[in-house]
Amino acid sequence: MRANDFAEAAPGRLVFCQEGHCAFVPEPLPPNPVLDRPLILQLTEAYGALGELAGVGQRLPNPHLLIGAFLRREAVLSSRIEGTLATAQELLLFEVMPTELPRTPDVREVANYVRAMEHGLKRLKELPVSLRLLRELHEVLMHGVRGQEKRPGEFRTIQNYVGKPGTPLQEARFVPPPPTEMQQSLNELEKYLHRESEWPFLVELALIHYQFEAIHPFIDGNGRIGRLLISLLLCERKLLPQPLLYLSAYFERHKNEYYDHLLRVSQKGAWLDWIRFFLRGIAEQSRDAVIRSASLLALWEQYRSKLQTPRASALVLRLIDYLFSYPALTIPQASQMLNLTFRSAQANVQRLVEAGILVERTGGRRNRIFVAPEIVSLIETETP
């Protein structure tokens, strides 16, 4: 990282370290950019799209319908930004039967992202978004995976950097605050999270995401925790009744632009460009979630209509509802969920197989896993 890349307008200061590199310490939030008319119009558009998505969440026939599907899409895409590759179906198969060897070692990391988000949503009922919650999320995210030796759940005590592995610090793309400066930056960020602000919340959200990534408080996993933070704050502030909006698909689609915007804020104070980019993501992903929700709900109604006959069991309809929150299961899981014997659960699952809703994916006679391929396809597709 070169000192001469940082302009006078940079929202922070450079610290020169004994090892011969410099590091960037961001100023406490908020900055003082002037919101121009184009940005205000974009902000209005983002709030409008988010409001439409909130309406979808309020109209869900089951409050848990679709949430699991959306979360697993987010887990796959957020991890992909970091180079961790796994499909939604691989994730589902692993979660259903984790003792089986996954097709790719990356699957466990993606599954941990799901667990971290679920942990965060549960903890929001008793704990605000805070440094404590971020450490808890990190501990779940890094448990039992590559990088677990890098102090899961603890803020770093050594210097880290953004750049290719093995790059000398002097040549890194970005070097966040040294540990001696980092804790104060984190304390200031937590104060900002809990204080009243005159900024529109979506602008605040863009500022907070940048600030967290600039501080980079963990040895590993900062990108994923930073993206989890966006979704948790949207839920904490009750802008959405259900966790249906995630930005990783947008960031992954514009990966280089995403990283460049964050860096230009640090180097040149380019706040407006970053906020515009962020708001565009809110609008695009809100609209995507509305369309994706409509497609999934249409499929849900189609399945229920297909099986809602005078002789149909209400248990089959319960299985259909379950599949739209989690589109994979085993016979023992169906037995437990429906409170049935193994044989009765097997008969209900078989009805969904015969209807073309479920497909057995393992090919074995034991430990069989059934997947709803049309639901998985709607999760994975870029444009439903």
N, C-alpha and C positions, 0 to 999 in steps of 0.2 A: 504494500500500500504506500503510495507516494504522497508526501505532504503537499506538494504543489498541485495535486488534484482537488484540494479542498479550498473553496473560495471563501471570501470574507463573509458571505451570506450563509455559510454552513451553520446549521443549528446545533453547534456543539464545539468542543475544543479538542485539539490533538495533544496526546501525551506521548512524550518520547521516552522509551524504555531503555534500560541498560543493555539489553540484548541487541540493540541497534535498530529496532523497528519502532514504528509509531502506532498508536491506537486511538480510536475515536470515542469520546465520551459525550453522548447527546445531552443537550440542555433539557431541563424538566419541561414537561408539557404544561400549558399549550403554547404553540408558536403564535405568531401574529400575522398570518396571511390574510389578505382581503378577499372575501368571497365575491368574485365578479359575477356579472349577470349570467354568462353561459353556465357557470358552475351552479348557480342557484336554480336555473332551469333543469339542469341535470339532477340536482338534489330532489326537485319536485317529481321528476320522472322516477327516480329510485324509490321514493316513498310511495308513489302510486303503485308501482309494481309490487312492492313489499306488502302494501295494503291488500292488493288482490290475492296474494298468496295467503295472508292472514285469514281472509275470508274462506279460502279453501280449507284451511285448518279447522276453522270453526264449524264448517258444514260436514266434516267427516262423520260418517255414521257410527264409527267406532274410533275413539280418540287415539288408539294405538295403531290403527290401520295406516300403512305406508311408512311409518316412522322407521321401522327396522330396515326396510328396503332403501330408503334415502340415506340412512346412516352408513350402510355397507357400501353404497356407491361412493360416498364421501371418503370412507376409509381407503378404498382402492385407489382413488384418484389423488388423495393427499399423499399417500405413500409413494405413488408413482412419480411425483415431483422430485422426491428424494432418491429416485432410482430403484425403488423397491417394487418389483413387478409381480402381480398376482391378479387373477381374474375374480369376478364376483362369485362364480361357481366354485372355484378352488377355495375361496374363503368360506363359503357356506359348507362345503364338504368337510373342511377342517374343523369348523365350529361344531358341527353336528357330531363328529367323531374324532376328537383331537388326538386319540391314541394311535390312529392310523397315520402312516408316513405321508405327509403332504407332497404334492407334486413339485412344489418349489419351496425352498427354505424361507422365502420371503413371506409365505402365508402367515406364519406366526406373528410377524411384525404388523401385518395388516389387521389381524385379529386383535392384537393389543390396542390398536387405535380405536376399534369399536369398543373394547372394554374401558378404555380411558374416557371416551365420550359418555358412555353409560354411567360411569362412576361420577363424572362431572355433573350430569343432569340430576342424578340422585342427590349429590351433595349440595346442590343449589337450594334444596329445600331447607337446609340448616346452616349453610355457610355461604357468604358472598364470594364473588370472584375476587381472589386475593392471592398473595404470594404463597400462603399455605396451600390453597387449592391447586395452584400451578405445580407445586412440588408433589402433591398427591397424584396429579395427572401424569407427571413425568415418571413417577415410580411405577405406575401401572403400564405406561407405554413401553418402558425399557425392561420390564421383567422377563427374564429368560430368553432374551434375544441378543443378536449381535450388538455390542455396545453396552451390555449390561454391567460390564466392569467399569463403566464410566459414571459411577456414582448416581444410580437411579434415585430420583427423589431429592437430590441435593444440588444446590447451586455450585457452580464450578469454583475451584480454588486455584486453577491454573489458567493461563492464557489460551484462548481458542481463536479461530479465524474462519473466514469464509473463503473457500478456494479449493483447488484440487488437492486431494490427499498427498502429503509429502512436500507441498509447496513451502519454501522458506517464508517465514513471517514477513520478511521485507518485500516479498513478491505476491503476497496474498491479495485477493480482490478487496477484502474488507477485514479490518481487525477491530473488534468491539472493545469495550472498556477493559482494562486490566482488572484483576480481582480486587485490588485495593480501592478501585473507584466504582466497581460494579454494584456493590451493595447499596451505596447511596443512590445510584440511579434507579435501582429496584424499589427502594423506599419511596422515592419521589413518584414513580409510576403507580405504586399502590395508593398513595395519597390522591393522585389524580383519578383513579378508579372510583374512589369513594366520595369525591367532592361534587358539589353542584357546579354545573357548567352552563355557560350561555350558548355554547355551540350546539347545532343540531346533532342528534345522537349519531347519525350515520357518518358525519364528519369526524366526530369523536372516535368512532370505531376505526376509521382509517388512521387517525393519529396514534391510537393505542397499538394497533397492529405494527405500524412502523416502529414505534418506540421499543416494543418488546423484541422485535427482530434486530434492532440496532444494539440493544443491550446484550442479546444472545447469552442468557444467563446459565445455560446448561452446556456440558461438554458436547452432548449430542442430542438430537431430537428437537431442536429449537423451532424448525420450520413447522413440524407437525403440531407442537404445542401452541405455536402462534396462530395456526389456523383453527385449532380447537377453541381457542380463546374467542375468536370472532363469533362462532356459533353459540357458545355459552353466554356471551354478553347479550346477544339478541334475545335469548330466552330469559335471562335474568331481568332485562329491562322490559320484558313482556311485549316486544314488538311483534312477536309471533306466539300464537297459542300452543304450537307444536314445533319441535325442531325439524323444520322442513327446508331451510335454506342453508346451503353450504357453498363456499366459494372456490373450493379446490379444483373443480372442473374448469372454471374460468382461469385460475392461475396456471393450471397445467396447460391449457390451450394457448396461453400467452406467456409461457414460462420465462423467456428471455426478457420480455417487456416488464414483467413483474419484478424480476431481480434488478433490472436497470432502473426502474422507478425508485425502488428502495434506496439504491446506491446514490442516485442523483439528489435525493432529499438530503442524505448525509453530506455529500460533497458540495452541493450548491444551494441547498434550501429550497428545492423545487417542490414545495408542498402542493401547489395547485394542480400540477400535472399528476402527482400521485393520488390526490383526492379524486380528481376526475376519473382516473383509471379505476380506482376502487369503487366509486359510485356506479360506473358503467357495469362493473361486475355484479353489484347488488341488483341492478335492474335486469341484466341478462339472465342471471341465475334464478331470480324470482320468476321471470316469465317461463324459463325452462321448467322450473318446479311446478308451475301451474299446468303447463302442457303435459308434463310427465304424470302429474297427479290425475289429470283427466283421463289419460290413456290407461292408467292402472285401475282407476275406479270403473271405467267402462268394461275392462276385462273382468273385474270383480262381479259386476252386475251380470255379465254374460255367463260366468261360471255358476252363479247362484240361480239364474233363470234356467240353465241347462239341467240342474239337479233338484230344483224346487218343484217336485211333483207330489201328487197326493200321497204316494207311498214313500217319499223321500224321508230320510231320517234327519232330524235337526242336527245330529252329530256330524254329518257330512258337511253341512253348512258351517258349522263351527271350525271344521278343518280348513275349509276354504278361507274363512276369515284369518285363521292363523297363518296360512301361506302368504297372505299379503303383508303380514308383518315380518314373516320369516319363511322364505320360499324353499325350505328343505326340512326333511324330518326322517326319523326312523320309526319302525313299528312300536318299539318300547316308548318312544317319546309321545306318539299318538295315544298309546294306551294310558300313559300317565295324565296327559292333558285332558282326555275325554273320560277318565276314570272308568275304563273298560278293561276287560280281560285282553290278553294278547290276541286271541283269536278274533274277538269282536273288533278290535282296533284294526287288525289286518284286513278284515272284510270291508271296513269303511275306507281304508287307504286304497284297497283294490278297486273300489267303485270310482275313485278319482283317477286311477290308472286307466281303467276301461273308458272313462270319459275323455281321455287324452290330456288331462290336467297335470298329472304326475308322471314322471319317467324314472325308473330305477337306474342309477348311475354307476354302481359298483360292479355289477355283472356277477356277483357272487350269490351263494345261497344263504350266507350268514352275514350279519352286520350290514344289511342292505340300507342304502340311503336313497330316498326318493326326492326328486327335485322338480319344481314347477318351471319348465324351461321358458314358457312365454313370459312369466313374471321376471325371470332373470334377464331375459333379452331386453325387456323394457327398462330394467335397472342399468344395464351395460350400454345400451345404444346411446350415441351422441345426440341424436335428434329424434325423439320418439314421434 
